[in-house]
């Protein structure tokens, strides 16, 4: 089967509620075109994952009583596809009228269907991670804001309304530093509907000190850029990596939820433990 395009997704179209679980509703979109536009013809210079939280998941037990869970999905960034979020919402909605023996059966079905979609056509299929949080566990769910020094403290004029990577600068003559920075001013546009996607971004790096004002102005310049969440984070990572030359870099974005789902892409230059599923106040 040929790769789907964003125009093939259910975004921006009326969608009937599914009566049953149907894996055909999932719309996998190839990661390669956006990465090639950033200059990566082969494997990109990072590892990481897309951390999804689906807050609206329900199914029936064998006696027909509704069950609830919050789904925490970990999608490795080396999967050849991402899944369009509305298609995932429609797919998960199909569980509402299906009977399952227990939560483990639900988990296995979701993992199997999503893994098949994300690694469609791959020579070596992979597997998504999934944790189902039942209502008994809701009280233990973490929340909190991104750590680090806020770039938003800076009072500066922002005049760029299209992506401006030339604003990224680093002091290569000074001693290298290690910093953890964040901004709550991240915004981009859905490439299909044009609707805004709001988020916060955290940047951890080691290397020549990055100019904070230039970095904030650069992030603001993405405000009207049409890009999926995952692609936006990879662009931020790529342009910091190329222009500021850090020896280590990690970029994490936590986007506000849409349709009961939030997406939190994370890219890093070096293997490390993935960020926890800790939602911010806006999520």
N, C-alpha and C positions, 0 to 999 in steps of 0.2 A: 504494500500500500504506500502511495506517495505521501510525503509530509504535508500536514495541514498548514494553512495560513491563518493569521489572526482573523481574517474575514470569514473563515469557516467556523468560527466559534459561535456559541449562542449569545454572546454579548450584544446588547442592543436590540434583541429580538424577543417578541413574546414567546414564553415557554410554558407549556402545560406541565403541571406537576406529575411526575412519574408515579405510576401505581406500584411498580415493583423495582427491585434492584436491576439496573441495566448498565453494564460496563461500557456499552456503546455510546453512552452519553458523555464519557470522558473525552476531552479534546486535547490531545498532546500536541504541543508546538515545538519545533526544533530550536535548540539553543544556538546552533552553529551560525546562522546568518548574522545575528547581532554580535557575536564574538568575532566573526571575520571582519565586520565593520570596524572593530577596535584593533585590528591587526593581528589577531590570533587565528592562524590557519590550522594549527594543530592544537595540542593540549595547552590550555591557558596556564599562566604562571601562578596558580593558586589552588587551594583545596577549600572545602567548606560544604555548606548545605543550605537548603531552604527549609526553615522551621515554620510549619503551618499549624495554626490552632483553629479547629472547627468547633464552634460552641453549640451548634444546633444539630445534634445527632441523636436519633431515637429509633428504637425498633420494638418489636413485640416479643415477649417470652412465649413459651409453648402454650400458655393458657390465654394469650391475647392481651396481656397487661403491658402497657408501654414501659419501656426502659430508657434511661438517659445516660449519656456520657459526653465528656469533652474529649475530642480526639486531638492528640499531639503528634503531628506527622513530621518526620525527618526525611527530606528528599536530598540525597547526595547531589552535589553540583556537577558530578561527572556523568549523570544520566544524560542521554542524548536529547531528551525532551523535558520541557516543563509542562505542567497541566494548567490550562486556563481556569481561573478560579470559579467563574459562574458554572462551568461544566462540572466542576467538583461539587459545587453546592447542589446542582440538580441530581447528580449521582447519589450523594448522601441522602437527599430527600426521599429517594426510592426505598430507603430502609424503614421508613415510618410505618408501612403496612405489611412488612415481612416478618415472619416468625423465625427466631433463632433459638437454639438450645441454650446458649449463654453468651456472655460478652466475648469469650475466646473465639467462638465461631464467627461473630461479627468481625473481630479483628482480622482473622485469617482471610475472610472474604475481601475486606478492604485492601489488605496488603497484596493479595494476589492480583486483584483488578488494577490497582494503581501501578504496581511493579510492571505488569504487562504493558500498560500504556506508556510509562516513562521510558522503558527500554525497548520500545517497539522497533523491530528490525535490527537490534544490536547483536553482534556476534557473541558477546558475553553478557547475558542479562544480569541485572542487579536486583536489589530488593530495598524497598522503603522501610523505614522504622516507624512504628506506631505504638503509642501508649494510649489506652482508654482510661480516662479518669471518671470514676463513678461518683454519684452524689455524695457517698460517704467520704470521698477524698477531696471534695470541693474546698473545704475549710483550710486545707493545707496548701492550696495553690499559691504560688508566690506572685507578688506584684511589687513594683518599684520603678524608679526612673533610672535612666542610663547614668552610669558613673563617669567621672572625669571632669575636666575643666570645660565650662560652657563657652562656646564660641559666641553665643547670642548675647553675651555681656558687652560685646563690642558695639560702639556707636559709629556706624560707617554708612556712607552713601552707596546704595546698590543701584547701578544703572544698566546692568546687562540683563537683557530679557531672553537671550539665547545662550546655550552652553558656552562658557568662556574659560576653557582650560588654561589659557595663557595667564590667568590670574594666579595660578598655583606657582609659588616660588619657595625655595629653600636656601638657607645660608650654608653653602658648601665649604666656606672658609672657616667656620667656627667648629668647635668640638661637637660631636654627635650627641643627640639627646634622646630620651625616651619619654613619650607623652601619650596621654589618654584624653581625647577631646570629644565633645559631642555638640550637636545642635538639634533643636526641636523644629527647625524651620524648613525641613525637607518637604518638598512637594514636587510631584510630576503629574503627567496626564495619562490616562488610559489611552493606548494607541488605537483602540477601536471606537470607544464611545466619546472620548474627549473629556470625560469627567475627571475631576482631580483626585489624586491619591495623596494622602497626608501621612507624614511619618517623622520619626526621629532617627538620627544617624550617629553612630559612635565610631571614631577612628583612633586606632592604636598603632603607633609606629615607633621604630628606632632608626635613627639616622640623622642627616642634616635637618636642622630645625625648620619646620614649615611655618611660613608667615601666616599667622592666625587670621588677619584681616583678609588676605587673599583667598584663604581657604573658605571662609564664610561667604565672601562675595561669589566665589565659584559655586558653592552649594545653592545659593539663592538663584544663580543664573540658570539652574536646571528646572526652575519653577514651571515653565511652560513647555517642557520637553515631553514628547509622547514616547513613553517607554514602559514596559512591564516592570514590576518591582525588581525582579531578579536582574533584568538588563540594566536598570538604573544603578544598582549597587555595583555591578561589574564595571560600568562606565566610570563611576567614582574611583573604584579600586585602580583601574587601568590608568587613568589620567594622573592620579597621585603617584603611582608607581613609575610612570614614564617621565614625569616632569620634576618630581622631588627626589627621586632616587633613594628611597629608604632601604635599609638592609632587611627590615621586617615591617610587615603591614597587615593589619586586619581591619575590615570594614563590616559593620553590622548595622542593619536598618530594621526598625520596628514600625511597621505601617499600621494605621488604624484599620479596624475590621470593616469589611464590606460583605454584605450578605451573610453575616454570621461567621466570617472567616478572616483571620489576619495572617499575613505573610511576612516573614522575617528573614530575609536573605543575609547570609554571613559568608564572607570570603576572607581567606587568610593565606599568607605566603608560607606558613610553616605549620606542621601538624600540631594540634592542641585540642583540649577538651572543648566541645561545642558549648556555646552559651546556654544557660538554662532557659526553660520556658517560663519566663517572668514577664508578665504583661505590664505595660506602663499605664498611667491613669487614663490616657486617651484611647487605649485599646479596650 
